[in-house]
Every structure is written in structure tokens, then in C-alpha cells.
Amino acid sequence: MPLAHHYRLAMCNFSISETIARSKASPEAGFTLIEMMIVSAIIGISSALAVTNFSVWHAQYQLKQAVTEIQSQLNMSRIAAMNRNAVVNVNLTLSGGLVELSASDGSGSVIGSTKMMGSVTGLNPAPAAVAFSPLGIRSGGGVGNQQIVISNNRGLSYAVRITPRGKVTWCPDSTCP
């Protein structure tokens, strides 16, 4: 091997070892164990708060979704009663801890059975029945508004109100005005 080649190899090795020596961190660089523990504690506490708030929000969302679904299904049943010129009966029941809705007329099912989300666990009255006449008005259920209260596993309740004229509304309270 020529001498120039050995010289280049030696210089290359020297520059690599010099780079490695310079890249080693000084004793002051980096984070101490205390700093890392404080950051971990802050992240842990904020995560615990976020999970709690998220679970409350999620249960409220599922209840709102269930009440909106019940309102939609009742409105659809009312329209089906007018279109078919037949009485449509809607039943809300509690089965296996879940609220279930089904609607049928004399000839069969109008709306397939619908189960609400898992956190929706309460129904008052249970079971609840609503009937719509061929004119789209509510038949039965007394002279005033008929009210169905849906609640979740966190104690929050929303109400669905059906007027004698068949109008269906919901409110974020256990009673509708």
C-alpha cells in the first residue's frame, strides 16, 4: 500500500474519534431525575382529569343521541300511520338493561327494533307505549302531553314529549314544560 493511503486512513480515524469525543454530552446537559418526575406527574394529573371529563361528556352524548333517535322514530311512526292509513303502535321497553324501541301496525313491523347505546339504561314509564292514529294524532295516553323519561348510568335524564296532536319534542330535563 502506498504511504499516502495509510496517511489518509490515519487522518480519517483521527477525525472520527475526535468527532465522537466532541459529541459526548457535558455533565450539565440533559434533565435531572426530579425534573422528569415532575413532568410525569403533571402529565398524569392532566390525563386523569381529561379521562374523567371525557367519560362524563361521552355518557351525556349517548343520552342525547338516544333521545334524538327516539324522537326521530316516533316522528317516522306518525308519518307511517298517516301514509298507511292505519294505527301505528310504538313500544319502548327495557331489555337486558338497554332501552329498545319498536313500532308496528296491524300488518307487521313499521320500524325494526332499535336498541339505544350502552350507557342509556333507564326508561320511565317502563314499558312505554305510544299509538298514532291514521290522522297522525296520538291516540290513548290521556288528554295531556305524554312524557317518556330516558336516563343514563350517570343519573342524567332527558324527556320526550308527545302532544295529543302527535307532535314529538324532547328537552334536556326530566320534565318538558
GUFIDO-592280 format. One record per atom (N, C-alpha, C): residue in three letters; x, y, z; atom name. Coordinates in nm, 4 decimals. Layout:
% residues N
R  residu      east     north        up  atome
R     ALA         X         Y         Z     CA
...
***
This chain:
% residues 177
R  residu      east     north        up  atome
R     MET    0.0840   -0.1182    0.0000      N
R     MET    0.0000    0.0000    0.0000     CA
R     MET    0.0880    0.1238    0.0000      C
R     PRO    0.0472    0.2214   -0.0735      N
R     PRO    0.1277    0.3435   -0.0753     CA
R     PRO    0.1150    0.4185    0.0567      C
R     LEU    0.2080    0.4983    0.0859      N
R     LEU    0.2156    0.5731    0.2093     CA
R     LEU    0.1016    0.6754    0.2191      C
R     ALA    0.0657    0.7336    0.1090      N
R     ALA   -0.0418    0.8343    0.1080     CA
R     ALA   -0.1730    0.7707    0.1540      C
R     HIS   -0.1960    0.6465    0.1142      N
R     HIS   -0.3198    0.5778    0.1542     CA
R     HIS   -0.3225    0.5566    0.3059      C
R     HIS   -0.2116    0.5140    0.3652      N
R     HIS   -0.2036    0.4965    0.5102     CA
R     HIS   -0.2263    0.6285    0.5827      C
R     TYR   -0.1715    0.7343    0.5254      N
R     TYR   -0.1868    0.8661    0.5869     CA
R     TYR   -0.3348    0.9082    0.5885      C
R     ARG   -0.4059    0.8821    0.4738      N
R     ARG   -0.5494    0.9157    0.4672     CA
R     ARG   -0.6296    0.8350    0.5666      C
R     LEU   -0.6021    0.7052    0.5822      N
R     LEU   -0.6714    0.6218    0.6787     CA
R     LEU   -0.6486    0.6708    0.8212      C
R     ALA   -0.5261    0.7082    0.8511      N
R     ALA   -0.4942    0.7557    0.9855     CA
R     ALA   -0.5683    0.8864    1.0138      C
R     MET   -0.5740    0.9760    0.9185      N
R     MET   -0.6431    1.1040    0.9358     CA
R     MET   -0.7940    1.0811    0.9508      C
R     CYS   -0.8444    0.9866    0.8747      N
R     CYS   -0.9878    0.9560    0.8829     CA
R     CYS   -1.0218    0.9018    1.0205      C
R     ASN   -0.9424    0.8081    1.0710      N
R     ASN   -0.9656    0.7522    1.2043     CA
R     ASN   -0.9537    0.8595    1.3109      C
R     PHE   -0.8565    0.9500    1.2954      N
R     PHE   -0.8381    1.0563    1.3928     CA
R     PHE   -0.9591    1.1503    1.3945      C
R     SER   -1.0086    1.1850    1.2753      N
R     SER   -1.1217    1.2775    1.2697     CA
R     SER   -1.2488    1.2116    1.3239      C
R     ILE   -1.2661    1.0811    1.3041      N
R     ILE   -1.3837    1.0116    1.3581     CA
R     ILE   -1.3768    1.0096    1.5102      C
R     SER   -1.2615    0.9758    1.5679      N
R     SER   -1.2505    0.9707    1.7136     CA
R     SER   -1.2617    1.1106    1.7737      C
R     GLU   -1.2145    1.2122    1.7019      N
R     GLU   -1.2285    1.3489    1.7511     CA
R     GLU   -1.3763    1.3907    1.7507      C
R     THR   -1.4498    1.3516    1.6482      N
R     THR   -1.5930    1.3831    1.6395     CA
R     THR   -1.6695    1.3134    1.7510      C
R     ILE   -1.6364    1.1897    1.7781      N
R     ILE   -1.7034    1.1157    1.8846     CA
R     ILE   -1.6748    1.1803    2.0190      C
R     ALA   -1.5520    1.2200    2.0410      N
R     ALA   -1.5145    1.2829    2.1682     CA
R     ALA   -1.5868    1.4149    2.1859      C
R     ARG   -1.6021    1.4931    2.0792      N
R     ARG   -1.6713    1.6207    2.0884     CA
R     ARG   -1.8215    1.6028    2.1064      C
R     SER   -1.8795    1.4924    2.0542      N
R     SER   -2.0246    1.4736    2.0605     CA
R     SER   -2.0718    1.4238    2.1958      C
R     LYS   -1.9804    1.3785    2.2803      N
R     LYS   -2.0216    1.3340    2.4135     CA
R     LYS   -2.0736    1.4535    2.4911      C
R     ALA   -2.1846    1.4332    2.5624      N
R     ALA   -2.2506    1.5427    2.6333     CA
R     ALA   -2.1703    1.5851    2.7544      C
R     SER   -2.1814    1.7105    2.7840      N
R     SER   -2.1172    1.7605    2.9047     CA
R     SER   -2.2030    1.7215    3.0241      C
R     PRO   -2.1482    1.7228    3.1446      N
R     PRO   -2.2236    1.6810    3.2630     CA
R     PRO   -2.3465    1.7685    3.2893      C
R     GLU   -2.3495    1.8917    3.2428      N
R     GLU   -2.4631    1.9801    3.2683     CA
R     GLU   -2.5781    1.9593    3.1697      C
R     ALA   -2.5570    1.8926    3.0601      N
R     ALA   -2.6616    1.8760    2.9590     CA
R     ALA   -2.7618    1.7688    3.0025      C
R     GLY   -2.8904    1.7819    2.9593      N
R     GLY   -2.9923    1.6819    2.9892     CA
R     GLY   -3.0829    1.7238    3.1041      C
R     PHE   -3.1673    1.6315    3.1473      N
R     PHE   -3.2653    1.6581    3.2523     CA
R     PHE   -3.2322    1.5749    3.3751      C
R     THR   -3.2629    1.6292    3.4906      N
R     THR   -3.2408    1.5542    3.6139     CA
R     THR   -3.3603    1.4625    3.6380      C
R     LEU   -3.3424    1.3716    3.7276      N
R     LEU   -3.4496    1.2777    3.7615     CA
R     LEU   -3.5687    1.3508    3.8218      C
R     ILE   -3.5435    1.4508    3.9023      N
R     ILE   -3.6519    1.5293    3.9649     CA
R     ILE   -3.7346    1.5985    3.8570      C
R     GLU   -3.6682    1.6588    3.7603      N
R     GLU   -3.7404    1.7267    3.6517     CA
R     GLU   -3.8279    1.6281    3.5740      C
R     MET   -3.7742    1.5125    3.5459      N
R     MET   -3.8510    1.4111    3.4729     CA
R     MET   -3.9715    1.3640    3.5554      C
R     MET   -3.9543    1.3495    3.6870      N
R     MET   -4.0656    1.3062    3.7725     CA
R     MET   -4.1737    1.4132    3.7794      C
R     ILE   -4.1357    1.5406    3.7845      N
R     ILE   -4.2338    1.6491    3.7883     CA
R     ILE   -4.3139    1.6523    3.6592      C
R     VAL   -4.2475    1.6403    3.5466      N
R     VAL   -4.3171    1.6384    3.4171     CA
R     VAL   -4.4108    1.5183    3.4095      C
R     SER   -4.3657    1.4023    3.4544      N
R     SER   -4.4511    1.2828    3.4532     CA
R     SER   -4.5737    1.3017    3.5426      C
R     ALA   -4.5563    1.3647    3.6583      N
R     ALA   -4.6697    1.3888    3.7489     CA
R     ALA   -4.7701    1.4848    3.6860      C
R     ILE   -4.7216    1.5894    3.6221      N
R     ILE   -4.8117    1.6855    3.5553     CA
R     ILE   -4.8898    1.6164    3.4438      C
R     ILE   -4.8235    1.5370    3.3638      N
R     ILE   -4.8912    1.4645    3.2555     CA
R     ILE   -4.9928    1.3667    3.3135      C
R     GLY   -4.9585    1.2973    3.4202      N
R     GLY   -5.0503    1.2015    3.4820     CA
R     GLY   -5.1747    1.2680    3.5376      C
R     ILE   -5.1590    1.3802    3.6065      N
R     ILE   -5.2735    1.4506    3.6642     CA
R     ILE   -5.3641    1.5059    3.5547      C
R     SER   -5.3054    1.5673    3.4529      N
R     SER   -5.3885    1.6216    3.3444     CA
R     SER   -5.4587    1.5102    3.2671      C
R     SER   -5.3957    1.3955    3.2518      N
R     SER   -5.4613    1.2818    3.1854     CA
R     SER   -5.5789    1.2311    3.2678      C
R     ALA   -5.5623    1.2233    3.3984      N
R     ALA   -5.6715    1.1774    3.4851     CA
R     ALA   -5.7911    1.2713    3.4766      C
R     LEU   -5.7665    1.4011    3.4754      N
R     LEU   -5.8758    1.4981    3.4614     CA
R     LEU   -5.9430    1.4873    3.3249      C
R     ALA   -5.8639    1.4690    3.2201      N
R     ALA   -5.9195    1.4596    3.0855     CA
R     ALA   -6.0057    1.3353    3.0697      C
R     VAL   -5.9626    1.2228    3.1234      N
R     VAL   -6.0402    1.0986    3.1127     CA
R     VAL   -6.1732    1.1121    3.1855      C
R     THR   -6.1734    1.1731    3.3028      N
R     THR   -6.2975    1.1930    3.3783     CA
R     THR   -6.3940    1.2814    3.3010      C
R     ASN   -6.3445    1.3934    3.2504      N
R     ASN   -6.4306    1.4832    3.1737     CA
R     ASN   -6.4810    1.4173    3.0462      C
R     PHE   -6.3967    1.3389    2.9811      N
R     PHE   -6.4387    1.2715    2.8586     CA
R     PHE   -6.5485    1.1701    2.8862      C
R     SER   -6.5377    1.0944    2.9935      N
R     SER   -6.6398    0.9929    3.0218     CA
R     SER   -6.7739    1.0574    3.0554      C
R     VAL   -6.7731    1.1709    3.1253      N
R     VAL   -6.8974    1.2433    3.1529     CA
R     VAL   -6.9569    1.2943    3.0223      C
R     TRP   -6.8742    1.3540    2.9381      N
R     TRP   -6.9211    1.4056    2.8098     CA
R     TRP   -6.9764    1.2925    2.7225      C
R     HIS   -6.9081    1.1787    2.7208      N
R     HIS   -6.9499    1.0672    2.6362     CA
R     HIS   -7.0856    1.0102    2.6807      C
R     ALA   -7.1063    0.9979    2.8113      N
R     ALA   -7.2356    0.9496    2.8616     CA
R     ALA   -7.3475    1.0472    2.8272      C
R     GLN   -7.3195    1.1766    2.8374      N
R     GLN   -7.4192    1.2778    2.8018     CA
R     GLN   -7.4480    1.2735    2.6517      C
R     TYR   -7.3457    1.2553    2.5716      N
R     TYR   -7.3627    1.2443    2.4264     CA
R     TYR   -7.4500    1.1246    2.3902      C
R     GLN   -7.4244    1.0094    2.4529      N
R     GLN   -7.5034    0.8904    2.4229     CA
R     GLN   -7.6490    0.9091    2.4618      C
R     LEU   -7.6761    0.9765    2.5731      N
R     LEU   -7.8141    1.0028    2.6135     CA
R     LEU   -7.8820    1.0965    2.5143      C
R     LYS   -7.8131    1.1995    2.4733      N
R     LYS   -7.8687    1.2933    2.3750     CA
R     LYS   -7.8963    1.2217    2.2421      C
R     GLN   -7.8056    1.1360    2.2025      N
R     GLN   -7.8229    1.0588    2.0794     CA
R     GLN   -7.9448    0.9672    2.0898      C
R     ALA   -7.9636    0.9035    2.2046      N
R     ALA   -8.0775    0.8131    2.2235     CA
R     ALA   -8.2092    0.8895    2.2206      C
R     VAL   -8.2157    1.0047    2.2851      N
R     VAL   -8.3392    1.0835    2.2867     CA
R     VAL   -8.3705    1.1347    2.1464      C
R     THR   -8.2697    1.1774    2.0739      N
R     THR   -8.2901    1.2222    1.9360     CA
R     THR   -8.3379    1.1066    1.8483      C
R     GLU   -8.2813    0.9883    1.8695      N
R     GLU   -8.3239    0.8687    1.7938     CA
R     GLU   -8.4695    0.8345    1.8241      C
R     ILE   -8.5078    0.8403    1.9515      N
R     ILE   -8.6469    0.8108    1.9887     CA
R     ILE   -8.7405    0.9126    1.9253      C
R     GLN   -8.7037    1.0400    1.9285      N
R     GLN   -8.7855    1.1435    1.8656     CA
R     GLN   -8.8010    1.1167    1.7158      C
R     SER   -8.6934    1.0826    1.6487      N
R     SER   -8.6987    1.0534    1.5052     CA
R     SER   -8.7872    0.9331    1.4754      C
R     GLN   -8.7714    0.8278    1.5555      N
R     GLN   -8.8510    0.7068    1.5322     CA
R     GLN   -8.9996    0.7329    1.5579      C
R     LEU   -9.0307    0.8135    1.6600      N
R     LEU   -9.1709    0.8469    1.6857     CA
R     LEU   -9.2286    0.9307    1.5712      C
R     ASN   -9.1524    1.0262    1.5205      N
R     ASN   -9.1980    1.1061    1.4065     CA
R     ASN   -9.2170    1.0195    1.2825      C
R     MET   -9.1254    0.9259    1.2608      N
R     MET   -9.1377    0.8360    1.1458     CA
R     MET   -9.2606    0.7459    1.1612      C
R     SER   -9.2882    0.7020    1.2817      N
R     SER   -9.4061    0.6186    1.3064     CA
R     SER   -9.5342    0.6982    1.2814      C
R     ARG   -9.5348    0.8235    1.3209      N
R     ARG   -9.6507    0.9106    1.2969     CA
R     ARG   -9.6751    0.9263    1.1469      C
R     ILE   -9.5693    0.9492    1.0712      N
R     ILE   -9.5815    0.9631    0.9255     CA
R     ILE   -9.6275    0.8314    0.8633      C
R     ALA   -9.5755    0.7198    0.9148      N
R     ALA   -9.6167    0.5887    0.8630     CA
R     ALA   -9.7645    0.5650    0.8896      C
R     ALA   -9.8143    0.6090    1.0044      N
R     ALA   -9.9571    0.5928    1.0343     CA
R     ALA  -10.0425    0.6707    0.9343      C
R     MET   -9.9998    0.7907    0.9001      N
R     MET  -10.0752    0.8713    0.8030     CA
R     MET  -10.0643    0.8133    0.6624      C
R     ASN   -9.9466    0.7650    0.6239      N
R     ASN   -9.9279    0.7083    0.4898     CA
R     ASN  -10.0026    0.5772    0.4712      C
R     ARG  -10.0047    0.4939    0.5719      N
R     ARG  -10.0690    0.3619    0.5620     CA
R     ARG  -10.2171    0.3665    0.5972      C
R     ASN  -10.2615    0.4814    0.6491      N
R     ASN  -10.3997    0.4949    0.6928     CA
R     ASN  -10.4340    0.3850    0.7941      C
R     ALA  -10.3430    0.3672    0.8900      N
R     ALA  -10.3590    0.2636    0.9928     CA
R     ALA  -10.2972    0.3125    1.1231      C
R     VAL  -10.3430    0.2568    1.2324      N
R     VAL  -10.2862    0.2895    1.3634     CA
R     VAL  -10.1482    0.2243    1.3739      C
R     VAL  -10.0501    0.3022    1.4193      N
R     VAL   -9.9151    0.2505    1.4406     CA
R     VAL   -9.8856    0.2595    1.5899      C
R     ASN   -9.8469    0.1472    1.6481      N
R     ASN   -9.8130    0.1392    1.7901     CA
R     ASN   -9.6620    0.1358    1.8066      C
R     VAL   -9.6127    0.2216    1.8932      N
R     VAL   -9.4693    0.2278    1.9216     CA
R     VAL   -9.4499    0.1822    2.0659      C
R     ASN   -9.3577    0.0908    2.0868      N
R     ASN   -9.3294    0.0381    2.2208     CA
R     ASN   -9.1843    0.0623    2.2564      C
R     LEU   -9.1647    0.1156    2.3746      N
R     LEU   -9.0305    0.1314    2.4305     CA
R     LEU   -9.0221    0.0411    2.5521      C
R     THR   -8.9233   -0.0452    2.5528      N
R     THR   -8.9077   -0.1400    2.6627     CA
R     THR   -8.7646   -0.1391    2.7121      C
R     LEU   -8.7463   -0.1924    2.8309      N
R     LEU   -8.6134   -0.2132    2.8868     CA
R     LEU   -8.5841   -0.3617    2.8764      C
R     SER   -8.4843   -0.3976    2.7971      N
R     SER   -8.4492   -0.5393    2.7858     CA
R     SER   -8.2984   -0.5550    2.8020      C
R     GLY   -8.2610   -0.6333    2.8965      N
R     GLY   -8.1195   -0.6569    2.9229     CA
R     GLY   -8.0458   -0.5309    2.9656      C
R     GLY   -8.1148   -0.4396    3.0333      N
R     GLY   -8.0523   -0.3158    3.0773     CA
R     GLY   -8.0421   -0.2094    2.9703      C
R     LEU   -8.0957   -0.2347    2.8509      N
R     LEU   -8.0916   -0.1384    2.7411     CA
R     LEU   -8.2323   -0.1002    2.6990      C
R     VAL   -8.2488    0.0243    2.6558      N
R     VAL   -8.3770    0.0718    2.6063     CA
R     VAL   -8.3918    0.0278    2.4609      C
R     GLU   -8.5075   -0.0316    2.4300      N
R     GLU   -8.5334   -0.0822    2.2949     CA
R     GLU   -8.6647   -0.0242    2.2436      C
R     LEU   -8.6666    0.0155    2.1173      N
R     LEU   -8.7841    0.0755    2.0553     CA
R     LEU   -8.8274   -0.0082    1.9364      C
R     SER   -8.9587   -0.0308    1.9239      N
R     SER   -9.0117   -0.0997    1.8063     CA
R     SER   -9.1476   -0.0401    1.7724      C
R     ALA   -9.1828   -0.0428    1.6460      N
R     ALA   -9.3112    0.0119    1.6001     CA
R     ALA   -9.3741   -0.0841    1.5021      C
R     SER   -9.5074   -0.0996    1.5123      N
R     SER   -9.5778   -0.1889    1.4207     CA
R     SER   -9.7210   -0.1412    1.4009      C
R     ASP   -9.7767   -0.1783    1.2855      N
R     ASP   -9.9186   -0.1561    1.2622     CA
R     ASP   -9.9854   -0.2935    1.2632      C
R     GLY  -10.1098   -0.3022    1.2236      N
R     GLY  -10.1808   -0.4296    1.2275     CA
R     GLY  -10.1200   -0.5352    1.1373      C
R     SER  -10.0501   -0.4953    1.0293      N
R     SER   -9.9980   -0.5931    0.9338     CA
R     SER   -9.8528   -0.6344    0.9606      C
R     GLY   -9.7838   -0.5665    1.0464      N
R     GLY   -9.6456   -0.6060    1.0745     CA
R     GLY   -9.5611   -0.4887    1.1212      C
R     SER   -9.4316   -0.5088    1.1157      N
R     SER   -9.3370   -0.4108    1.1679     CA
R     SER   -9.3250   -0.2910    1.0750      C
R     VAL   -9.3314   -0.1726    1.1325      N
R     VAL   -9.3113   -0.0490    1.0572     CA
R     VAL   -9.1647   -0.0078    1.0671      C
R     ILE   -9.1126   -0.0152    1.1862      N
R     ILE   -8.9722    0.0174    1.2116     CA
R     ILE   -8.9114   -0.1020    1.2836      C
R     GLY   -8.7978   -0.1452    1.2352      N
R     GLY   -8.7304   -0.2563    1.3011     CA
R     GLY   -8.6901   -0.2184    1.4427      C
R     SER   -8.6669   -0.3172    1.5241      N
R     SER   -8.6286   -0.2948    1.6630     CA
R     SER   -8.4957   -0.2200    1.6699      C
R     THR   -8.4917   -0.1161    1.7525      N
R     THR   -8.3722   -0.0335    1.7678     CA
R     THR   -8.3305   -0.0327    1.9143      C
R     LYS   -8.2044   -0.0688    1.9409      N
R     LYS   -8.1518   -0.0620    2.0775     CA
R     LYS   -8.0665    0.0628    2.0913      C
R     MET   -8.0835    0.1296    2.2048      N
R     MET   -8.0069    0.2503    2.2321     CA
R     MET   -7.8666    0.2129    2.2799      C
R     MET   -7.7784    0.3102    2.2866      N
R     MET   -7.6394    0.2880    2.3264     CA
R     MET   -7.6291    0.2370    2.4698      C
R     GLY   -7.5158    0.1804    2.5030      N
R     GLY   -7.4952    0.1107    2.6293     CA
R     GLY   -7.5152    0.1893    2.7564      C
R     SER   -7.4849    0.3193    2.7568      N
R     SER   -7.4980    0.3942    2.8816     CA
R     SER   -7.6414    0.4393    2.9079      C
R     VAL   -7.7314    0.4221    2.8117      N
R     VAL   -7.8724    0.4590    2.8294     CA
R     VAL   -7.9419    0.3394    2.8926      C
R     THR   -7.9744    0.3519    3.0220      N
R     THR   -8.0221    0.2358    3.0963     CA
R     THR   -8.1563    0.2551    3.1644      C
R     GLY   -8.2136    0.3745    3.1586      N
R     GLY   -8.3386    0.3986    3.2304     CA
R     GLY   -8.4512    0.4428    3.1398      C
R     LEU   -8.5725    0.4008    3.1741      N
R     LEU   -8.6924    0.4347    3.0979     CA
R     LEU   -8.8074    0.4500    3.1970      C
R     ASN   -8.8779    0.5628    3.1898      N
R     ASN   -8.9903    0.5851    3.2794     CA
R     ASN   -9.1035    0.6495    3.2004      C
R     PRO   -9.2181    0.5920    3.1882      N
R     PRO   -9.2581    0.4624    3.2433     CA
R     PRO   -9.1986    0.3480    3.1612      C
R     ALA   -9.1799    0.2361    3.2250      N
R     ALA   -9.1267    0.1186    3.1557     CA
R     ALA   -9.2272    0.0063    3.1677      C
R     PRO   -9.2734   -0.0501    3.0644      N
R     PRO   -9.2587   -0.0110    2.9238     CA
R     PRO   -9.3473    0.1088    2.8908      C
R     ALA   -9.3133    0.1785    2.7848      N
R     ALA   -9.3912    0.2934    2.7397     CA
R     ALA   -9.4510    0.2608    2.6035      C
R     ALA   -9.5744    0.3008    2.5841      N
R     ALA   -9.6418    0.2751    2.4564     CA
R     ALA   -9.7028    0.4050    2.4045      C
R     VAL   -9.6877    0.4272    2.2755      N
R     VAL   -9.7457    0.5425    2.2082     CA
R     VAL   -9.8152    0.4906    2.0835      C
R     ALA   -9.9362    0.5393    2.0600      N
R     ALA  -10.0101    0.4980    1.9407     CA
R     ALA  -10.0452    0.6221    1.8588      C
R     PHE  -10.0245    0.6132    1.7273      N
R     PHE  -10.0605    0.7212    1.6360     CA
R     PHE  -10.1747    0.6754    1.5471      C
R     SER  -10.2775    0.7594    1.5354      N
R     SER  -10.3932    0.7269    1.4520     CA
R     SER  -10.3614    0.7565    1.3059      C
R     PRO  -10.4494    0.7146    1.2132      N
R     PRO  -10.4281    0.7447    1.0707     CA
R     PRO  -10.4252    0.8949    1.0405      C
R     LEU  -10.4758    0.9764    1.1319      N
R     LEU  -10.4707    1.1216    1.1136     CA
R     LEU  -10.3417    1.1821    1.1665      C
R     GLY  -10.2572    1.1006    1.2263      N
R     GLY  -10.1297    1.1475    1.2786     CA
R     GLY  -10.1379    1.2012    1.4193      C
R     ILE  -10.2521    1.1862    1.4830      N
R     ILE  -10.2627    1.2326    1.6214     CA
R     ILE  -10.2383    1.1158    1.7162      C
R     ARG  -10.1991    1.1502    1.8371      N
R     ARG  -10.1734    1.0460    1.9354     CA
R     ARG  -10.3063    0.9934    1.9867      C
R     SER  -10.3209    0.8651    1.9858      N
R     SER  -10.4434    0.8052    2.0398     CA
R     SER  -10.4077    0.7340    2.1694      C
R     GLY  -10.4880    0.7555    2.2713      N
R     GLY  -10.4587    0.6969    2.4024     CA
R     GLY  -10.3567    0.7818    2.4753      C
R     GLY  -10.3218    0.7395    2.5948      N
R     GLY  -10.2213    0.8112    2.6727     CA
R     GLY  -10.2751    0.9315    2.7478      C
R     GLY  -10.4061    0.9455    2.7602      N
R     GLY  -10.4624    1.0569    2.8362     CA
R     GLY  -10.4868    1.1805    2.7517      C
R     VAL  -10.5380    1.2856    2.8168      N
R     VAL  -10.5738    1.4073    2.7442     CA
R     VAL  -10.4580    1.5045    2.7309      C
R     GLY  -10.3625    1.5026    2.8222      N
R     GLY  -10.2492    1.5954    2.8170     CA
R     GLY  -10.1337    1.5380    2.7368      C
R     ASN  -10.0189    1.5993    2.7571      N
R     ASN   -9.8978    1.5517    2.6913     CA
R     ASN   -9.8523    1.4195    2.7530      C
R     GLN   -9.8047    1.3317    2.6687      N
R     GLN   -9.7475    1.2057    2.7172     CA
R     GLN   -9.5964    1.2263    2.7250      C
R     GLN   -9.5369    1.1855    2.8360      N
R     GLN   -9.3959    1.2082    2.8569     CA
R     GLN   -9.3234    1.0768    2.8844      C
R     ILE   -9.2094    1.0605    2.8202      N
R     ILE   -9.1250    0.9434    2.8408     CA
R     ILE   -8.9882    0.9957    2.8833      C
R     VAL   -8.9388    0.9471    2.9966      N
R     VAL   -8.8107    0.9936    3.0503     CA
R     VAL   -8.7051    0.8853    3.0261      C
R     ILE   -8.5955    0.9258    2.9659      N
R     ILE   -8.4829    0.8370    2.9380     CA
R     ILE   -8.3671    0.8838    3.0263      C
R     SER   -8.2992    0.7893    3.0920      N
R     SER   -8.1857    0.8275    3.1772     CA
R     SER   -8.0650    0.7393    3.1477      C
R     ASN   -7.9494    0.7899    3.1870      N
R     ASN   -7.8262    0.7135    3.1636     CA
R     ASN   -7.7698    0.6616    3.2952      C
R     ASN   -7.6593    0.5926    3.2871      N
R     ASN   -7.5988    0.5310    3.4046     CA
R     ASN   -7.5299    0.6312    3.4967      C
R     ARG   -7.5317    0.7578    3.4632      N
R     ARG   -7.4740    0.8623    3.5480     CA
R     ARG   -7.5814    0.9478    3.6141      C
R     GLY   -7.7087    0.9088    3.6000      N
R     GLY   -7.8174    0.9795    3.6672     CA
R     GLY   -7.8736    1.0985    3.5907      C
R     LEU   -7.8278    1.1230    3.4693      N
R     LEU   -7.8787    1.2326    3.3877     CA
R     LEU   -8.0032    1.1857    3.3133      C
R     SER   -8.1074    1.2703    3.3097      N
R     SER   -8.2333    1.2323    3.2456     CA
R     SER   -8.2767    1.3360    3.1436      C
R     TYR   -8.3273    1.2889    3.0294      N
R     TYR   -8.3894    1.3734    2.9267     CA
R     TYR   -8.5302    1.3213    2.9055      C
R     ALA   -8.6199    1.4090    2.8622      N
R     ALA   -8.7594    1.3696    2.8431     CA
R     ALA   -8.8010    1.3884    2.6978      C
R     VAL   -8.8893    1.3001    2.6532      N
R     VAL   -8.9525    1.3105    2.5221     CA
R     VAL   -9.0999    1.3377    2.5476      C
R     ARG   -9.1541    1.4390    2.4803      N
R     ARG   -9.2932    1.4764    2.4997     CA
R     ARG   -9.3697    1.4549    2.3696      C
R     ILE   -9.4866    1.3894    2.3811      N
R     ILE   -9.5749    1.3682    2.2671     CA
R     ILE   -9.7060    1.4388    2.2987      C
R     THR   -9.7400    1.5390    2.2195      N
R     THR   -9.8636    1.6131    2.2430     CA
R     THR   -9.9825    1.5328    2.1900      C
R     PRO  -10.1058    1.5672    2.2319      N
R     PRO  -10.2230    1.4970    2.1785     CA
R     PRO  -10.2357    1.5102    2.0259      C
R     ARG  -10.1782    1.6151    1.9686      N
R     ARG  -10.1826    1.6333    1.8232     CA
R     ARG  -10.0757    1.5516    1.7518      C
R     GLY   -9.9882    1.4843    1.8271      N
R     GLY   -9.8876    1.3972    1.7678     CA
R     GLY   -9.7506    1.4597    1.7519      C
R     LYS   -9.7342    1.5847    1.7909      N
R     LYS   -9.6037    1.6496    1.7791     CA
R     LYS   -9.5091    1.5921    1.8840      C
R     VAL   -9.3877    1.5588    1.8399      N
R     VAL   -9.2889    1.4971    1.9290     CA
R     VAL   -9.1714    1.5929    1.9467      C
R     THR   -9.1376    1.6229    2.0717      N
R     THR   -9.0227    1.7070    2.1041     CA
R     THR   -8.9468    1.6442    2.2208      C
R     TRP   -8.8263    1.6896    2.2439      N
R     TRP   -8.7505    1.6425    2.3596     CA
R     TRP   -8.6864    1.7626    2.4282      C
R     CYS   -8.6548    1.7464    2.5538      N
R     CYS   -8.5890    1.8531    2.6290     CA
R     CYS   -8.4850    1.7926    2.7227      C
R     PRO   -8.3778    1.8675    2.7485      N
R     PRO   -8.2686    1.8156    2.8323     CA
R     PRO   -8.2994    1.8288    2.9810      C
R     ASP   -8.4094    1.7734    3.0215      N
R     ASP   -8.4527    1.7768    3.1599     CA
R     ASP   -8.5428    1.6553    3.1826      C
R     SER   -8.5739    1.6246    3.3059      N
R     SER   -8.6589    1.5082    3.3327     CA
R     SER   -8.8066    1.5385    3.3079      C
R     THR   -8.8433    1.6640    3.2894      N
R     THR   -8.9802    1.7019    3.2525     CA
R     THR   -8.9749    1.8101    3.1460      C
R     CYS   -9.0642    1.8020    3.0515      N
R     CYS   -9.0739    1.9049    2.9488     CA
R     CYS   -9.1817    2.0047    2.9891      C
R     PRO   -9.1598    2.1331    2.9658      N
R     PRO   -9.2607    2.2329    3.0037     CA
R     PRO   -9.3866    2.2237    2.9192      C
***
